[in-house]
Structures are given as C-alpha cells and as structure tokens.
Amino acid sequence: MYALQSSSLQIIRHTPAVLRELLHHFLVKPNVHLRGIFFITLIMQFIRQLLAGRQATVKIKEL
C-alpha cells in the first residue's frame, strides 16, 4: 500500500518537469515538431484516399 502511494507521489512530482521539458522542446525546436505534424497529416490523407479508393472499388464490383 505504501509503495503505491509513493509511486503516485513520484508521478505527481515528475509531471511538471515533464511538461516543462515538452514546452521547452516546442519553443526551442518548433520546426522539428511542425515537420512531424505535417508528415503525419500527409500520411493520414494518403490513408484516407486509399480507403476511399477501396470503398469505390467494392461499390463498382457490387454493381
């Protein structure tokens, strides 16, 4: 029981440090993070188009 409380307190203590580090990364290297977001957006668009093409193929085959 005590170990669980201790680990919970450690998580609470470390959370501000982790958030501060993330904020630092976004402020210091925004271009790196923006490139990552842009890349993920491109991948999602590609997957969406791929799925739409498959769906259209299935509908054509059903006719």
C-alpha positions as CSV (number, residue, x, y, z in Angstrom):
1,M,0.0,0.0,0.0
2,Y,2.8,2.4,0.9
3,A,4.7,1.6,-2.3
4,L,1.6,2.5,-4.4
5,Q,1.3,5.9,-2.6
6,S,5.0,6.5,-3.0
7,S,4.8,5.9,-6.8
8,S,1.7,8.1,-7.1
9,L,3.6,10.9,-5.4
10,Q,6.6,10.5,-7.7
11,I,4.4,10.7,-10.7
12,I,2.8,13.9,-9.4
13,R,6.2,15.3,-8.6
14,H,7.6,14.5,-12.1
15,T,4.7,15.7,-14.1
16,P,5.6,19.5,-14.0
17,A,9.2,18.6,-15.1
18,V,7.9,16.6,-18.0
19,L,5.5,19.3,-19.1
20,R,8.2,21.9,-18.8
21,E,10.6,19.8,-20.9
22,L,7.9,19.4,-23.6
23,L,7.2,23.1,-23.6
24,H,10.9,23.7,-24.0
25,H,11.1,21.4,-27.0
26,F,8.2,23.1,-28.7
27,L,9.6,26.6,-28.1
28,V,13.2,25.8,-29.0
29,K,12.6,23.5,-31.9
30,P,9.2,24.3,-33.4
31,N,10.2,23.4,-36.9
32,V,11.1,19.9,-35.9
33,H,7.7,19.4,-34.4
34,L,5.8,21.1,-37.2
35,R,7.6,18.9,-39.7
36,G,6.4,15.8,-37.7
37,I,2.8,17.1,-37.6
38,F,2.9,17.9,-41.4
39,F,4.2,14.4,-42.1
40,I,1.5,12.7,-40.0
41,T,-1.1,14.8,-41.9
42,L,0.2,13.7,-45.2
43,I,0.1,10.1,-44.1
44,M,-3.4,10.4,-42.9
45,Q,-4.5,12.0,-46.2
46,F,-2.9,9.2,-48.1
47,I,-4.6,6.5,-46.0
48,R,-8.0,8.3,-46.3
49,Q,-7.6,8.4,-50.1
50,L,-6.5,4.8,-50.2
51,L,-9.6,3.7,-48.2
52,A,-11.9,5.8,-50.3
53,G,-10.5,4.1,-53.4
54,R,-11.0,0.7,-52.0
55,Q,-14.6,1.6,-51.0
56,A,-15.3,2.8,-54.5
57,T,-13.8,-0.4,-56.0
58,V,-16.1,-2.5,-53.8
59,K,-19.1,-0.5,-54.9
60,I,-18.2,-0.9,-58.5
61,K,-17.8,-4.6,-58.1
62,E,-21.3,-4.8,-56.4
63,L,-22.9,-3.2,-59.5
